[in-house]
Amino acid sequence: MGSVEGASGGDAPVAVWGALRRPSAFLGSWWPWRCWAYLGSGAVLGYVVLVLLAALVGLGVLLSVVGIGLVLLLTAVAGVVPLGELERRRLRWVDPAPVADPHTDLGGAGAPAWLRTRLRERATWREFGYAALLGPVFGAASFGVITLVAGSAILVATPVIVWAIAPDTVMLVPGRAVADPVEGLAGTAVGLVGLVVAAYAGALLAGAQVKVARLLLGPREEDGRVLELTRSRVRLVDAFEAERRRIERDLHDGAQQQLVALSMTLGLAEMELRAVPAAAGAADLVRRGRGEAKLALEQLRDLVRGIHPQVLTDHGLAAAVAEVALRHPVPVTVDLPVPRMPEPVETTAYFTVTEALANAAKHSGASHVGVAGRVEGGRLTLTITDDGRGGADPGAGAGLAGLADRVAMLQGRLMVSSPVGGPTELRVEVPCSG
């Protein structure tokens, strides 16, 4: 998500309103000119946006029956995202405090993933609301201020205009003709008053637009809390993964080696006892103990491999999944031409595959399972399909729910399709940035 640090919140002071507290300094500064430039450009932009939104939404509703309307409506919604970025930049004309981007950083995600994410974000719909206000509300008000500025400027220049077109008269206001430059000084005085009024009106309106822009275009306070909650969950997952790896190392280097040594010792003891005819019974007991030690060693190796397989660390996702497929009781076809990726992505993808394969072996009655994956647009897409009886319920157990939570930590998503009668398809999409 876009950084919240440095964002100007809705309660932060508005710079242009602060300048209004010093009237003499305000009128002699660049603030009125900056406000007029901001409002003038905003009026033009607002009416352009109003026309485009009205056209896209109107045509989208009318053409919805033929399928084209949805594309136009999605274009209207997605188009407000670059508008929001433009408005956050344009806001710097009248407010030095930057407004942070509230959107999720998607890195190199492709257009479909970008559009899906943006449509799910509340920030996009707040930007759409701002776009709807820009033309009819702020655009109209800004047009009024700019009209006052233009009319006042003409009045200020009345003596020059009269002098330039003399001996003809100038119609200053309806029913009031001015034929002499000195007589036009009254218009200059009125124009100066109008410019002062336009300066204050422009500052007040620009400040109001700053407040609304901060509210609708910037990150909310709750967005920051959600971000910190997400970060804390990620830290917990990372800590859990580190503990998992520590347990795996301890079992591999400790208990597993001790069982190997025990098996070798029992083998030597068996050889010694076999050489003594009276100890044949004891030799049989030692042999049985040696067999049980070998079985415990095999089970421990499977457990260590399930905690975190070394092949995943050394050779990547494709090799680790291929190794699981070779041991699986149901035939598995693997098609994973994927490169090495960050460890969190590979770990999440691996355990998603192993959980799906375990479910297929236990519950589906499948005769074949397919695992396929691709990296496109900076995202890893995994699909695990079996030809079993279907009817899987993701909410029935903690396995898939836990995987969905883990995928969500990486800004990805997990989808399960399992109609009664099959087939069952589990699909995972994860950004490769991890």
Secondary structure, DSSP 4 states (H G I P E B T S, - for coil): ----TT---TTSPPHHHHHTTSHHHHHTSSHHHHHHHHHHHHHHHHHHHHHHHHHHHHHHHHTGGGTHHHHHHHHHHHHHHHHHHHHHHHGGGT--SPPPP-S---TT--HHHHHHHHHH-HHHHHHHHHHHHIIIIIIHHHHHHHHHHHHHHHHHTHHHHHHHHTTS-EEEETTEEE-STTTTHHHHHHHHHHHHHHHHHHHHHHHHHHHHHHHHHS--HHHHHHHHHHHHHHHHHHHHHHHHHHHHHHIIIIIHHHHHHHHHHHHHHHHHHHTSGGGHHHHHHHHHHHHHHHHHHHHHHHHHHHH--HHHHHH-HHHHHHHHHHH-SS-EEEE-------HHHHHHHHHHHHHHHHHIIIII--S-EEEEEEEETTEEEEEEEE-S-----TTTSHHHHHHHHHHHHTT-EEEEE--TT--EEEEEEEETT-
